[in-house]
């Protein structure tokens, strides 16, 4: 498969980022999410880390100068009782998280609304419009986490994976995928390609992958 992804750290990737930061018409960007971004350290913690990132981005957006509240991280998520109502550390280490468990974890942490959309139940066009609507909230009061098959998107290893989205570039119809996996790059992915990677079956749930739309 030809490489359809543009690494954020490349010249082209940085140009796209500068475009969305410059508010090119039709493009949207969430700076707080980019600020708090970190890679996962565990082998099966992508869902947990993705939740921690969107929770932290929203919390950071609410902080006033001089008022610092500890953010959510991979290392502290299990210090919150809410996390343990959804998944145990043993279960996470063994199997990771399904899209439903990501939804449940965000609800447990107080998100006002979380809506899960499976690939089989939507279209690339609807996915695009949902991304633009969510990512247009620069205060990170809304977020979107995608669950997709890495190999289908042109990455490796050939596993299901969770990561949050941070921006949409209208000129190229690409989304900034804040890929939390340590071995792959943060990248700009075409909307259609990411949709196809979500419209794949997760063996654990028996359902197609998809995305969670989060509202705080």
Residue, then its C-alpha position, 0 to 999 in steps of 0.5 A: x500500500x502506498x503511504x497515504x499518511x503525512x507525518x506531522x513532523x515532516x515539512x508537509x505535516x508542519x505546513x498543514x499544522x500551520x494552516x489550521x493554526x492560521x484558521x484557514x477557512x473550513x479547517x478546525x484545530x484543538x490546541x489544548x489537546x495538542x499541548x497535553x499529548x503524550x504517547x502510551x507506555x503500555x502495550x494495551x493502554x491506547x484506549x486509556x491514554x486516549x481518554x486521559x488526553x481528552x479529559x486533560x485537554x478539557x481540564x486545561x482549558x478551564x484552568x485560570x492563570x496560577x490555578x493548576x489542577x493535576x491532569x489525567x495521565x496513563x500513570x494516574x488513571x487508576x487512582x480515580x475510583x471512576x476508572x475502576x468501575x469500568x475496567x481493571x488493570x489486569x483486564x486492560x493489560x490482557x485485552x486493552x479496551x473496546x470502543x464501548x469501554x472507552x465510552x463507559x470510561x468517559x461517562x464514568x469520569x463525568x462527561x455530559x454526553x458520549x455517543x459511540x458511532x460504529x463504522x457500519x452505521x455511518x458513512x465517510x461524509x457523516x464521519x467528516x461532519x462529526x469531526x468538524x463539529x467536534x474539533x471546532x470547539x477550540x476549548x476542548x469542550x468536545x472531543x472525538x476518539x477513533x478506534x481503527x485497524x492500524x494495518x488497514x490505515x497503512x500502519x503497523x502492527x496489525x491491531x485495533x487501536x484507539x487515538x484522539x483526533x486534533x484537527x481537520x485540514x479542509x484543503x486536503x480533507x485530512x485529520x490530524x491523528x494524535x497516534x498514541x502508539x509509541x512506534x508510529x508517528x502522529x500523522x495527517x490521515x485522509x478522512x476516507x482512509x480513516x473511515x475505512x480503517x474504522x469500518x473493520x470488525x473488532x474480534x473482541x466486541x464482534x462489532x465494527x470499530x468506529x468513534x466516540x463523540x464526547x461532550x463535556 
